[in-house]
Amino acid sequence: MNFQQLIRQRESIRSYDTRPVENDKLHRILQAGHLAPSACNRQPWTLYLISKPENLKLMHQCYSGAWLYDAPHILLAAGQRNAAWTRKADGYNSLETDLTIAMDHMILAATAEGVGTCWIANFDPEKLKQSGLLKTDEIVFALTPLGYPAKETDSGKQKIRNDLSEMVVYL
């Protein structure tokens, strides 16, 4: 599948089969995050693959969507602001951008492997910190379940998007 097909196939999955994803596929997904670019190549992230039942339960306390409970894995990229690049001119810190790029790489890699994902930003960061799974100074901007879709998906269908001419300015 080429890249255009891959990005058309990616969709948010909210119903998962409970069977675990094979280790070789998980490794390739994590490798995509590992290879993601970051500002000044700082790579200010730690990738967490949560698969143990007791740790998944801790993650479930951070997000109220019951559909997440069947996913056999949860993936998140965490980082520390002091490890990320900061622009001198205005103090902009690249952590959120760097973590977003890593997550997007892993989500697209999961799609290529036939593994479902769903970008979740609507979690409780305080409960996530209290879970004890992360280092105390780490920040998480998004997480995603990883698992096989429980039912047939509509991947590849026409996505509803604004017209390209409404969002591109040619200068």
Secondary structure per residue as TSV (DSSP state, phi and psi in degrees):
chain	resnum	aa	ss	phi	psi
A	1	M	-	360.0	136.5
A	2	N	-	-85.8	174.6
A	3	F	H	-63.8	-41.1
A	4	Q	H	-61.3	-40.5
A	5	Q	H	-64.5	-41.1
A	6	L	H	-60.7	-48.1
A	7	I	H	-70.3	-24.8
A	8	R	H	-76.0	-30.6
A	9	Q	H	-77.0	-30.0
A	10	R	-	-61.4	132.6
A	11	E	-	-149.7	163.6
A	12	S	B	-82.6	121.0
A	13	I	-	-101.2	130.0
A	14	R	-	-125.6	25.6
A	15	S	-	-152.2	117.6
A	16	Y	B	-120.6	145.2
A	17	D	-	-76.0	144.3
A	18	T	-	-82.3	-8.7
A	19	R	S	-67.0	138.6
A	20	P	-	-66.9	153.1
A	21	V	-	-80.3	139.9
A	22	E	-	-61.3	145.1
A	23	N	H	-58.1	-38.3
A	24	D	H	-65.1	-36.4
A	25	K	H	-69.8	-42.8
A	26	L	H	-59.4	-40.8
A	27	H	H	-61.8	-43.7
A	28	R	H	-65.8	-36.9
A	29	I	H	-64.4	-47.8
A	30	L	H	-63.6	-36.7
A	31	Q	H	-61.2	-35.3
A	32	A	H	-62.3	-39.5
A	33	G	H	-67.8	-39.8
A	34	H	H	-60.6	-35.6
A	35	L	T	-87.5	-4.0
A	36	A	-	-63.5	144.2
A	37	P	-	-73.4	156.2
A	38	S	-	-145.5	158.8
A	39	A	G	-57.9	127.3
A	40	C	G	53.9	24.2
A	41	N	G	54.5	33.6
A	42	R	-	-70.2	-28.3
A	43	Q	-	47.7	59.9
A	44	P	-	-82.0	36.2
A	45	W	E	-124.7	159.2
A	46	T	E	-123.5	130.1
A	47	L	E	-96.8	125.3
A	48	Y	E	-110.3	122.5
A	49	L	E	-108.6	109.5
A	50	I	E	-101.2	118.2
A	51	S	-	-132.5	-24.2
A	52	K	S	-68.4	133.4
A	53	P	H	-52.2	-41.0
A	54	E	H	-67.4	-32.1
A	55	N	H	-79.2	-33.1
A	56	L	H	-62.3	-40.1
A	57	K	H	-61.4	-38.5
A	58	L	H	-63.5	-39.2
A	59	M	H	-67.0	-36.0
A	60	H	H	-62.4	-27.5
A	61	Q	T	-69.9	-16.1
A	62	C	T	-90.4	-11.4
A	63	Y	-	-145.5	133.0
A	64	S	-	-88.0	-6.0
A	65	G	-	-71.9	112.5
A	66	A	G	-63.4	-24.7
A	67	W	G	-61.7	-22.4
A	68	L	G	-68.9	-24.4
A	69	Y	G	-65.1	-24.5
A	70	D	G	-85.5	-16.2
A	71	A	-	-65.5	130.5
A	72	P	S	-76.2	-13.3
A	73	H	E	-143.3	150.2
A	74	I	E	-128.0	133.3
A	75	L	E	-115.4	135.0
A	76	L	E	-143.8	152.3
A	77	A	E	-112.5	123.2
A	78	A	E	-117.1	155.7
A	79	G	E	-154.9	169.4
A	80	Q	-	-116.2	128.5
A	81	R	G	-56.4	-39.0
A	82	N	G	-70.6	-12.0
A	83	A	G	-92.9	-15.5
A	84	A	S	-87.8	160.1
A	85	W	-	-72.4	144.0
A	86	T	B	-125.5	131.6
A	87	R	-	-75.2	128.6
A	88	K	T	-67.4	-36.0
A	89	A	T	-59.6	-38.5
A	90	D	T	-139.7	3.7
A	91	G	-	82.3	5.8
A	92	Y	-	-57.2	130.7
A	93	N	B	-107.7	132.4
A	94	S	-	-84.5	5.0
A	95	L	H	-55.9	-50.3
A	96	E	H	-61.4	-41.8
A	97	T	H	-63.4	-46.9
A	98	D	H	-60.5	-44.8
A	99	L	H	-67.7	-36.2
A	100	T	H	-64.1	-42.8
A	101	I	H	-62.6	-45.0
A	102	A	H	-61.3	-44.6
A	103	M	H	-63.2	-43.2
A	104	D	H	-62.6	-41.5
A	105	H	H	-58.7	-44.5
A	106	M	H	-69.4	-37.5
A	107	I	H	-65.6	-41.9
A	108	L	H	-67.9	-37.7
A	109	A	H	-63.6	-39.6
A	110	A	H	-62.2	-43.7
A	111	T	H	-58.5	-43.3
A	112	A	H	-63.0	-26.7
A	113	E	T	-89.7	-1.3
A	114	G	T	80.1	18.0
A	115	V	-	-102.9	133.0
A	116	G	B	-82.5	152.6
A	117	T	B	-144.4	167.6
A	118	C	-	-155.8	114.8
A	119	W	-	-63.1	121.9
A	120	I	B	-121.4	118.4
A	121	A	-	-111.8	-12.4
A	122	N	-	-87.9	56.0
A	123	F	S	-114.2	167.5
A	124	D	-	-93.9	105.1
A	125	P	H	-63.1	-30.4
A	126	E	H	-68.6	-43.0
A	127	K	H	-65.3	-34.9
A	128	L	H	-64.1	-43.8
A	129	K	H	-61.3	-41.0
A	130	Q	H	-70.0	-16.4
A	131	S	T	-64.6	-24.3
A	132	G	T	80.3	5.8
A	133	L	-	-81.4	-23.3
A	134	L	S	-108.3	163.6
A	135	K	-	-69.3	150.9
A	136	T	T	-61.5	-30.4
A	137	D	T	-101.0	15.2
A	138	E	-	-87.0	148.3
A	139	I	E	-119.5	140.6
A	140	V	E	-122.4	131.3
A	141	F	E	-103.6	-22.6
A	142	A	E	-159.3	157.0
A	143	L	E	-140.7	163.8
A	144	T	E	-145.5	139.3
A	145	P	E	-69.9	155.5
A	146	L	E	-129.1	126.0
A	147	G	B	178.3	170.0
A	148	Y	-	-79.8	136.7
A	149	P	B	-58.2	138.8
A	150	A	S	-74.8	-20.1
A	151	K	S	-141.0	167.8
A	152	E	-	-57.1	138.0
A	153	T	-	-103.9	168.1
A	154	D	-	-99.3	27.3
A	155	S	T	-56.2	142.5
A	156	G	T	90.7	-10.3
A	157	K	S	-69.7	162.0
A	158	Q	-	-62.3	122.8
A	159	K	-	-81.5	143.4
A	160	I	-	-84.3	113.6
A	161	R	-	-139.9	153.6
A	162	N	-	-61.8	154.7
A	163	D	-	-62.9	139.8
A	164	L	G	-55.0	-35.9
A	165	S	G	-65.4	-18.9
A	166	E	G	-82.4	-13.0
A	167	M	T	-124.2	2.7
A	168	V	-	-118.7	134.2
A	169	V	-	-117.1	119.5
A	170	Y	-	-94.4	124.2
A	171	L	-	-113.5	360.0
